[in-house]
Amino acid sequence: FLSKTLYFPLMTPIGRIKNYQELIKENRKLLEKLIDFDLEIAKYKKLLAIKNSNKQINNTIRNKFKIAEIIGITGVYTQRNIILNIGDLDGIKVDMPIISINGIVGKIISVSKNISIGLPFNNKDFKLAVMDKTNCTQGLLEAEVSGTNFMNYIKIGSQVSVGDTVVTSNLSQIFPQNLLVGTIKKIIKINSGMYYKAEIEPFVNIENLGMVAILVGENNGKKGN
């Protein structure tokens, strides 16, 4: 009687908690493998581009990363930042890039002992050097107050098209080259006469993220975009 009325009902939720914890650990391991694979692809794409340009290869990209959970959000909708569950004790520093398996997420802007704050790419204060993957046309990723992302400062005459993939640029000082950003959704002419811009459809939905990776390699944590 006790086993059916007391012991079994008590052990059932305990078993579920253990199963949930095992799933979290398994998801973390899979995420680590996928991100490691994506970084390797980005590294070899950069090396291939250098080789095709007949430039000497002086060094390679070395990126290590730490997995972090998003445990909260600060700020209003159009200016929100994400709160991560690792900080200074884990080696996290300001300006380290935040990525996911689908592409870039943002960068670290504040660090405390056990927590860090990330600035996501859809925040109007975030800026990043990006380029069209097809033809290496350069631009600057920025967000409007509404959260919509644009690739700005595209020179007139550049061959960019709707549907092109946008990646991190070789001009970025803190992000490795060739990490996914999004696709060009719309070409927009502006009155300056020298440049135009393109609306970007990001590969990452900030609202749906649970875990992210912070790049802590020796190329990261440097000031810049």
DRENKEZA-179425 format. One line per field, with one value per residue: residue in three letters; x, y, z of N, C-alpha, C in turn. Coordinates in pm, whole numbers, plus 50000, padded with zeros to 5 digits. Each point is the difference from the previous one (the first is absolute). Example, Ala and Ser with C-alpha at 12.3 -4.5 7.8 and 13.67 -1.06 7.14 Angstrom:
2
residuo = [ALA  SER]
n_X = [51319  49965]
n_Y = [49431  50105]
n_Z = [50780  49928]
ca_X = [49911  50082]
ca_Y = [50119  50119]
ca_Z = [50000  50006]
c_X = [50090  49923]
c_Y = [50120  50109]
c_Z = [50000  50073]
END
This chain:
225
residuo = [PHE  LEU  SER  LYS  THR  LEU  TYR  PHE  PRO  LEU  MET  THR  PRO  ILE  GLY  ARG  ILE  LYS  ASN  TYR  GLN  GLU  LEU  ILE  LYS  GLU  ASN  ARG  LYS  LEU  LEU  GLU  LYS  LEU  ILE  ASP  PHE  ASP  LEU  GLU  ILE  ALA  LYS  TYR  LYS  LYS  LEU  LEU  ALA  ILE  LYS  ASN  SER  ASN  LYS  GLN  ILE  ASN  ASN  THR  ILE  ARG  ASN  LYS  PHE  LYS  ILE  ALA  GLU  ILE  ILE  GLY  ILE  THR  GLY  VAL  TYR  THR  GLN  ARG  ASN  ILE  ILE  LEU  ASN  ILE  GLY  ASP  LEU  ASP  GLY  ILE  LYS  VAL  ASP  MET  PRO  ILE  ILE  SER  ILE  ASN  GLY  ILE  VAL  GLY  LYS  ILE  ILE  SER  VAL  SER  LYS  ASN  ILE  SER  ILE  GLY  LEU  PRO  PHE  ASN  ASN  LYS  ASP  PHE  LYS  LEU  ALA  VAL  MET  ASP  LYS  THR  ASN  CYS  THR  GLN  GLY  LEU  LEU  GLU  ALA  GLU  VAL  SER  GLY  THR  ASN  PHE  MET  ASN  TYR  ILE  LYS  ILE  GLY  SER  GLN  VAL  SER  VAL  GLY  ASP  THR  VAL  VAL  THR  SER  ASN  LEU  SER  GLN  ILE  PHE  PRO  GLN  ASN  LEU  LEU  VAL  GLY  THR  ILE  LYS  LYS  ILE  ILE  LYS  ILE  ASN  SER  GLY  MET  TYR  TYR  LYS  ALA  GLU  ILE  GLU  PRO  PHE  VAL  ASN  ILE  GLU  ASN  LEU  GLY  MET  VAL  ALA  ILE  LEU  VAL  GLY  GLU  ASN  ASN  GLY  LYS  LYS  GLY  ASN]
n_X = [50083  50103  50040  49868  49978  50119  50060  49908  49895  50080  50024  49873  49968  50057  49938  49892  50032  50033  49887  49939  50065  49971  49877  50007  50056  49908  49906  50059  50014  49874  49962  50080  49954  49874  50019  50061  49903  49908  50071  50007  49871  49971  50077  49952  49883  50044  50050  49884  49932  50080  49986  49870  50030  50066  49939  50105  49986  49979  49871  49943  49870  50016  49895  50001  49909  49912  49930  49903  49928  49898  50026  50006  49917  50079  49937  49957  49893  50003  50024  49947  50054  50090  49953  50130  50001  50090  50112  50052  49940  49922  50063  49877  50016  50001  49905  49991  50012  49871  49998  49928  49937  49911  50082  50035  50030  50127  50023  50100  49918  49973  50094  49939  50003  49869  49985  49952  50010  49911  50060  49871  50007  49881  50103  49943  50055  49953  50130  50002  50128  49926  49973  49975  49953  49913  50009  49986  49885  50066  49964  49909  49997  49880  49943  49876  49936  49942  50133  49956  50062  50107  50038  50064  50009  49905  50116  49963  49935  49990  50042  49907  49945  49869  50010  50091  50097  49976  50132  50068  50049  50094  49916  49923  50012  49875  49932  50012  50072  49896  49974  49897  49940  49976  49881  50032  49918  50063  50010  50064  49951  50108  49982  50092  49960  50064  49900  49973  49886  50012  49872  50034  49979  50012  50106  50030  49911  50031  49873  50051  50099  50066  50082  50114  50089  50092  50049  50087  50015  50127  49914  49940  49897  50016  50036  49875  49971]
n_Y = [49879  50005  49891  49975  50030  49959  49882  49937  50068  49972  49876  50006  50109  49926  49894  50078  50046  49876  49957  50104  49974  49873  50043  50080  49900  49919  50094  50015  49866  49986  50101  49947  49880  50047  50074  49899  49927  50090  50005  49868  49997  50091  49924  49886  50062  50049  49883  49949  50100  49982  49868  50019  50082  49882  50002  50039  49875  50102  49990  49929  49986  50043  49924  50033  49922  50073  49895  50083  50010  50034  50075  50097  50103  50099  50108  50104  49974  50127  49995  49880  49960  49905  49926  49977  49869  50059  50017  50091  49924  50014  50114  50040  50067  50130  50006  49897  49938  50014  49868  49949  49884  50100  50058  50127  50031  50031  50088  49963  50065  49901  49995  49911  49968  49986  50124  49993  50119  49956  50069  49972  49934  49974  50027  50119  49959  49891  49987  49956  49987  50007  49891  50026  49881  50039  50130  49975  50048  50108  49994  50071  49895  50055  50041  50011  50104  49971  49987  50067  49899  50079  49974  50092  50115  49949  49993  50113  49907  49977  49878  50056  49885  50011  49945  50098  49918  50053  50020  49962  50122  50001  50104  49901  50075  49964  50002  49868  49992  50025  50061  49917  50089  49994  50025  50049  50078  50118  50053  50093  50086  50074  50118  49929  49905  49976  49983  49872  49945  49894  49969  49958  49877  50019  49921  50087  49932  50121  50015  49919  50080  49887  49947  50060  50040  50016  50068  49917  49976  49986  49978  49962  50079  50032  50124  50029  49985]
n_Z = [50000  50087  49937  50002  50130  50044  49993  49929  50060  50106  49963  49959  50078  50095  49950  49996  50121  50036  49940  50060  50113  49974  49969  50107  50069  49947  50024  50118  50010  49955  50080  50092  49964  49993  50109  50057  49944  50040  50112  49992  49963  50095  50078  49949  50014  50116  50037  49954  50060  50106  49992  49977  50101  50005  50120  50069  50043  50082  50015  50093  49979  50123  50009  50127  50056  50067  50037  49970  50110  49924  50106  49911  50002  49960  50044  49928  49928  49963  50130  49980  50114  49978  50101  50015  50018  49921  50073  50080  50090  49893  50025  50028  49885  50022  49907  50082  49881  49977  49986  49901  49993  50010  50087  49972  50126  50032  50099  50081  50085  50085  50096  50075  50127  50001  49958  49878  49943  49911  49906  49975  49884  50061  50083  50007  50114  49940  49970  49875  49969  49889  49928  49874  50032  49909  50033  50131  49952  50045  50128  50064  50085  49988  50113  49952  50049  49885  49989  49893  49939  49980  49876  50071  49933  49921  49942  49941  49929  50131  49969  50075  50037  49984  50120  49979  50033  50119  50003  50109  50006  49908  49996  50044  50109  50023  49885  50005  49891  49918  50115  50001  49922  49869  49944  49881  50067  50004  49879  50070  49912  50021  50060  50065  49915  50113  50085  50019  50039  50079  49999  50121  49953  50133  50013  50095  50071  50045  49967  49909  50038  50029  49910  50034  49912  50094  49896  50055  49868  49963  49898  50114  50032  49870  50019  49964  49869]
ca_X = [49917  50088  50076  49913  49942  50099  50133  49995  49973  50113  50113  49969  50055  50146  50048  49983  50103  50127  49995  50011  50140  50079  49972  50073  50141  50014  49986  50122  50104  49972  50023  50144  50050  49954  50068  50139  49999  49977  50121  50099  49961  50036  50146  50050  49955  50092  50127  49982  49993  50135  50076  49954  50045  50146  50061  50068  49927  50088  49945  49867  49905  49988  49886  49940  49874  49934  49854  49930  49853  49935  49918  49914  50007  49988  49964  49874  50004  50091  50135  50023  50124  49981  50079  50058  50031  50143  50060  50144  50063  50009  50088  49924  50043  49923  50020  50006  49884  49901  49947  49922  50024  49941  50067  50040  49897  50033  50130  49997  50021  50020  50034  50018  50064  49936  49899  50041  49892  50029  49929  49961  50016  49883  50001  50046  50138  50090  50051  50092  50044  49950  50020  49924  50081  50019  50099  50082  49964  50005  49896  49995  49873  49943  49858  49920  49933  49898  50063  50030  50143  50037  50139  50013  50122  50035  50036  49924  50066  50029  49906  49931  49866  49908  50026  50141  50034  50090  50084  50092  50102  50141  50033  49957  50112  49972  49933  50067  49939  49913  49889  49873  49925  49862  49986  49948  49855  49953  50097  49938  50077  49997  50020  50139  50058  50124  49976  49863  49998  49917  49939  50052  49921  50101  49984  49975  49888  50045  49893  49989  50126  50013  50144  50085  50143  50082  50133  50100  50132  50094  49967  49877  50009  50069  49910  49966  49873]
ca_Y = [50121  50116  50013  50054  50129  50097  49985  50013  50139  50084  49968  50035  50131  49997  49938  50096  50103  49941  49989  50136  50040  49925  50061  50126  49966  49949  50115  50079  49931  50011  50139  50019  49935  50073  50128  49969  49967  50125  50081  49939  50036  50141  50010  49951  50093  50114  49954  49979  50132  50054  49923  50038  50136  49993  50065  49908  49968  50021  49933  49944  50040  49909  50040  49913  50061  49951  49998  50076  50001  50131  49989  50117  50109  50132  50108  49994  49912  50041  50021  49894  49925  49866  49969  49866  49943  49988  50133  50020  49877  49907  50057  50085  50139  50092  49995  49864  49971  49899  49938  49877  49911  50059  50123  50091  50041  50131  50005  50028  50142  50018  49874  49995  49877  49879  50036  50098  50061  50000  50093  49924  50070  50080  50121  50111  50035  49899  50024  49893  49997  49881  50002  49909  49879  49971  50084  50068  50141  50034  50085  50007  49952  50085  49978  50118  49994  49896  49868  49953  50009  50045  50008  50138  50047  49922  50095  49997  49920  49866  49900  49922  49965  49939  49858  49977  49973  50097  49938  50092  50047  49995  50127  49998  49985  49907  49880  49928  50017  49898  49953  50038  50113  49994  50013  50129  49993  50111  50104  50130  50114  50116  50125  50048  49990  49923  49870  49954  49903  49882  49942  49866  49901  49925  49856  49971  50066  50020  49964  49855  49942  49952  49990  50064  49977  50121  49972  50048  49976  50110  50106  50064  50090  50120  50111  50021  49946]
ca_Z = [50000  50007  49875  49895  50038  50046  49940  49854  49961  50032  49912  49861  49962  50014  49878  49890  50017  49957  49853  49946  50016  49902  49870  49995  49979  49864  49910  50012  49926  49857  49962  49996  49879  49882  49993  49966  49858  49927  50008  49911  49864  49981  49994  49872  49896  50001  49946  49856  49938  49998  49900  49867  49974  49992  50114  50090  50122  50115  50118  49985  50102  50112  50080  50099  50041  50119  49987  50104  49994  50016  50122  50016  49902  50061  49908  49926  49883  49892  50052  50098  50007  50056  50119  49988  50131  50026  50007  50014  50050  49887  49897  49907  49999  49916  49854  49945  49916  50038  49879  50015  49886  49879  49962  50107  50097  50053  50066  50142  50030  50143  50065  50145  50046  49949  49900  49898  49922  49858  49911  49881  49873  49966  50082  49916  50034  49946  49865  49961  49861  49932  49855  49916  49984  49858  49932  50103  50016  50142  50055  50145  50054  50103  50024  50031  50130  49989  50008  49864  49968  49867  49958  49955  49934  49882  49895  49875  49899  50054  49949  50103  49953  50096  50016  50029  50140  50063  50103  50065  49906  50037  50063  50140  50092  50110  49951  49891  49868  49941  50083  49938  50055  49950  49855  49956  49981  49917  49966  50027  49955  50089  49926  50003  49867  50003  50061  50025  50109  49977  50120  50024  50075  50076  50014  50141  50068  50138  50094  50015  50045  50137  50023  49900  50020  50006  49947  50095  49941  50013  49906  50043  50112  49958  49973  49860  49953]
c_X = [50086  50077  49917  49953  50103  50130  49997  49967  50118  50115  49976  50052  50151  50064  49991  50106  50134  50006  50018  50144  50090  49980  50076  50148  50025  49989  50126  50114  49980  50027  50149  50059  49963  50073  50147  50013  49984  50124  50110  49970  50040  50150  50051  49952  50094  50134  49994  49998  50139  50084  49962  50044  50152  50070  50063  49918  50096  49950  49862  49910  49999  49886  49959  49872  49949  49849  49937  49849  49950  49902  49911  50022  49984  49958  49866  50021  50105  50144  50038  50138  49971  50095  50044  50053  50148  50063  50150  50072  50017  50088  49930  50044  49911  50047  50019  49874  49910  49940  49909  50029  49945  50071  50032  49881  50027  50140  49982  50027  50024  50023  50010  50056  49942  49900  50060  49878  50042  49914  49964  50005  49880  49981  50062  50144  50102  50041  50104  50036  49958  50029  49906  50088  50033  50115  50086  49974  49986  49883  50005  49862  49957  49851  49931  49934  49895  50058  50033  50147  50024  50151  50016  50133  50049  50028  49914  50081  50037  49892  49945  49856  49917  50025  50145  50021  50101  50075  50088  50118  50141  50045  49957  50119  49974  49930  50086  49926  49913  49898  49869  49931  49854  49999  49944  49853  49950  50115  49933  50093  49986  50046  50145  50065  50126  49979  49852  50006  49907  49942  50044  49899  50099  49971  49961  49880  50037  49897  49995  50127  49995  50145  50075  50146  50072  50140  50105  50142  50086  49975  49882  50021  50075  49897  49975  49866  50017]
c_Y = [50126  50021  50062  50141  50106  49993  50025  50142  50093  49978  50040  50138  50006  49940  50093  50110  49949  49988  50136  50049  49929  50058  50131  49974  49954  50113  50087  49937  50012  50140  50029  49941  50078  50132  49980  49971  50126  50088  49945  50035  50145  50017  49958  50086  50119  49960  49980  50133  50063  49931  50040  50141  50008  50077  49895  49979  50011  49929  49946  50052  49895  50049  49889  50068  49937  50009  50074  49989  50143  49988  50121  50103  50132  50102  49979  49926  50040  50020  49891  49938  49864  49978  49854  49951  49971  50138  49998  49873  49896  50054  50089  50145  50082  49990  49860  49972  49891  49944  49883  49913  50058  50127  50087  50036  50141  50001  50037  50149  50026  49863  50019  49862  49875  50024  50098  50048  50005  50100  49925  50084  50085  50121  50113  50041  49900  50035  49893  50011  49867  50010  49900  49879  49973  50078  50083  50150  50031  50089  49997  49957  50091  49968  50133  49981  49889  49860  49942  50023  50041  49985  50137  50025  49906  50098  49982  49924  49861  49902  49914  49978  49944  49850  49967  49976  50103  49931  50106  50029  49975  50129  50006  49971  49897  49872  49931  50021  49880  49938  50053  50115  49993  50007  50138  49986  50105  50098  50136  50112  50114  50122  50048  49997  49917  49858  49963  49895  49885  49952  49855  49917  49912  49850  49962  50080  50010  49950  49850  49933  49955  49992  50066  49963  50135  49963  50062  49977  50123  50113  50085  50087  50128  50107  50012  49941  49860]
c_Z = [50000  49871  49889  50031  50038  49920  49849  49955  50028  49903  49855  49961  50014  49874  49881  50007  49952  49848  49934  50008  49900  49860  49983  49973  49857  49898  50001  49919  49850  49950  49988  49871  49875  49984  49964  49852  49916  50000  49910  49855  49971  49985  49862  49883  49992  49939  49849  49926  49990  49893  49859  49961  49991  50111  50090  50126  50119  50125  49968  50111  50110  50088  50096  50045  50129  49978  50118  49978  50014  50117  50022  49891  50075  49894  49934  49869  49898  50047  50100  49986  50062  50117  49991  50134  50025  49993  50013  50045  49889  49887  49901  50013  49907  49855  49945  49920  50058  49872  50038  49878  49870  49954  50119  50089  50050  50058  50147  50024  50149  50064  50151  50035  49934  49888  49900  49923  49854  49924  49873  49873  49963  50092  49917  50030  49945  49858  49969  49852  49938  49851  49932  49971  49854  49937  50095  50008  50148  50040  50151  50047  50114  50014  50026  50136  50001  50016  49863  49967  49856  49980  49936  49930  49890  49886  49876  49895  50048  49957  50114  49957  50115  50004  50029  50150  50048  50114  50065  49907  50052  50066  50147  50090  50110  49955  49894  49869  49965  50094  49941  50074  49957  49848  49966  49961  49902  49976  50014  49954  50100  49923  49994  49863  49994  50050  49993  50109  49965  50133  50012  50080  50076  50003  50144  50050  50148  50100  50027  50052  50145  50041  49886  50030  50000  49954  50091  49949  50007  49903  50049  50122  49967  49970  49851  49967  49945]
END
